[in-house]
Amino acid sequence: MGKMGLIVNCVGYDEKSIDYAIQLAEEIQPKLDRLGIEPSFKILNSDWVKTVVKKHTIDLSPQNLTEVNERLKSNDNKGLIVRWGIEELIADKAEFVLHIDGSGKFDLTEVPKIIAGMLEPEVDAILTNRDKSGMNKFRTTLEKFETYVILKIYPCAKIDDGQSGCWCIRLSNGDRCLHLTALGYEIELDVLLNLLKQKRNIVWMPITVKNTGRSQFNFSSNIRKIEWLSKNLPISKKVVLELLEIFRKEHVDEINAADEESKSLGLLENNYVNYAKKIEENKL
């Protein structure tokens, strides 16, 4: 199979990174040895970011470096960090990249089946289908809306999840890497859209999310995700708002439940009226 790059993304979860990395190595390393796979580990935490930031901002020169540096100061920097990890693994001549969020939510005993699935030569990517989101109801419903928007452009696509933080992609066929542009939490959408645009073979695989509490997700990140999606599909703000209204009517009970939960949690920004308003105000 060759060399596999393993990214454990612990930025924001630094206090868990050592234990999680050890657990990952203990669970996966023996199985990699039996399969004849050479691993290249990258544990992405805040210290790692500090050591590579100067090098990679140079590599990202076509982008707005002011935005890049501002994003690095925020918690919404997942896309940048994952892309830098992939660049380093490509330099290590990795043929595959397996990414796992370092929150500790994924059941690592299930990860070897993903690696085994990549042994099939026709498989370009394995994206996982979570049994539960781990987010609050508002964010979970927005994930469904974002998928709903993608399916309007790719109506024949099979999308079981598309926003899970556990995935594996093949870096081959000359191009070596997908053309990823994500700066923040849209990185999973970035991977998915690239695979769809290139008509690469995606295998969907179930994975268990352990109940370790709900993840936090800043409201502004929701707007940045739909802004990124609008530009990269591409579809206009007018169409996004039209689709949101159709989606609202089709999922009214789910949306009402999400709004009620937001009130109970004190997350008063997290409601669909506010979401639509912010999209309208945004320059999509």
LINVENJO-V317825 format. One record per pair of residues at least 6 apart in sequence whose C-alpha atoms are under 8 Angstrom apart, sorted by the first residue. I is the first residue (numbers start at 0). J is the second residue. Records with the same first field share a line. If there is no record, write none. Layout:
I: J, J
//
This chain:
0: 34, 35, 36, 118
1: 35, 36, 37, 93, 94
2: 36, 37, 38, 39, 92, 93, 94, 95
3: 36, 37, 38, 39, 93, 94, 95, 96, 97
4: 38, 39, 40, 41, 85, 88, 93, 94, 95, 96, 97
5: 38, 39, 40, 41, 96, 97, 98, 99
6: 40, 41, 42, 43, 81, 84, 96, 97, 98, 99
7: 20, 40, 41, 42, 43, 98, 99, 100, 101
8: 42, 43, 44, 81, 98, 99, 100, 101
9: 15, 16, 42, 43, 44, 45, 100, 101, 102
10: 43, 44, 45, 77, 101
11: 44, 45, 74
12: 44, 101, 102
13: 44, 45
15: 101, 102, 103
16: 42, 44, 101
19: 101, 103
20: 42
22: 107
23: 107
26: 107, 108
27: 110, 111
28: 38
30: 111
31: 37, 38
39: 88, 91, 93
41: 84
43: 80, 84
48: 80
55: 83
56: 64, 67
67: 182
70: 76, 182, 183
75: 182, 183, 184, 220
76: 182, 183, 184
77: 182, 183, 184, 186
78: 180, 181, 182, 183, 184, 185, 186
79: 181, 182, 183
81: 186
82: 179, 181
85: 96
88: 96
89: 170, 175
93: 170
94: 169, 170, 171, 175
95: 167, 168, 169, 170
96: 167, 168, 169, 170
97: 114, 165, 166, 167, 168
98: 164, 165, 166, 167
99: 105, 164, 165, 166
100: 164, 165
103: 211
104: 208, 209, 210, 211
105: 165, 206, 207, 208, 209
106: 206, 207, 208, 209
109: 206, 207
113: 125, 167, 204
114: 167
116: 122, 125
117: 123, 124, 125, 167, 169
121: 200
122: 169, 200, 201, 202
123: 168, 169, 199, 200, 201
124: 166, 167, 168, 169, 194, 199, 200, 201, 202
125: 166, 167, 168, 201, 202, 203, 204
126: 160, 161, 163, 165, 166, 167, 201, 202, 203, 204
127: 160, 161, 163, 165, 166, 203, 204, 205, 206
128: 159, 160, 161, 163, 203, 204, 205, 206
129: 160, 163, 205, 206, 207, 208
130: 205, 206, 207, 208
131: 207, 208
132: 139, 163, 208
133: 208, 210, 212, 213, 214
134: 213, 214, 215, 216
135: 213, 214, 257, 260
136: 256, 257, 260, 261
137: 254, 257, 258, 260, 261, 269, 270
138: 216, 221
140: 253, 254, 257
141: 221
142: 162
144: 243, 246
145: 225, 228
146: 158, 160, 161
147: 246
148: 239, 242
149: 232
150: 156
152: 232
153: 195
156: 195
159: 203
161: 187, 188, 191
162: 187, 188
163: 187
164: 187
170: 176, 177
177: 190, 193, 194
178: 193
179: 186, 189, 190, 193
180: 186, 189
181: 189, 227
183: 220
184: 220, 224
185: 224, 227
188: 228
194: 200, 201
218: 268, 269
222: 274, 277, 278
226: 281, 282, 283
229: 235, 236, 239, 283
230: 283
235: 283
236: 278, 279, 282, 283
240: 275, 278, 279
243: 275
247: 254
254: 271
257: 270
258: 269, 270, 271
261: 267, 268, 269, 270
//
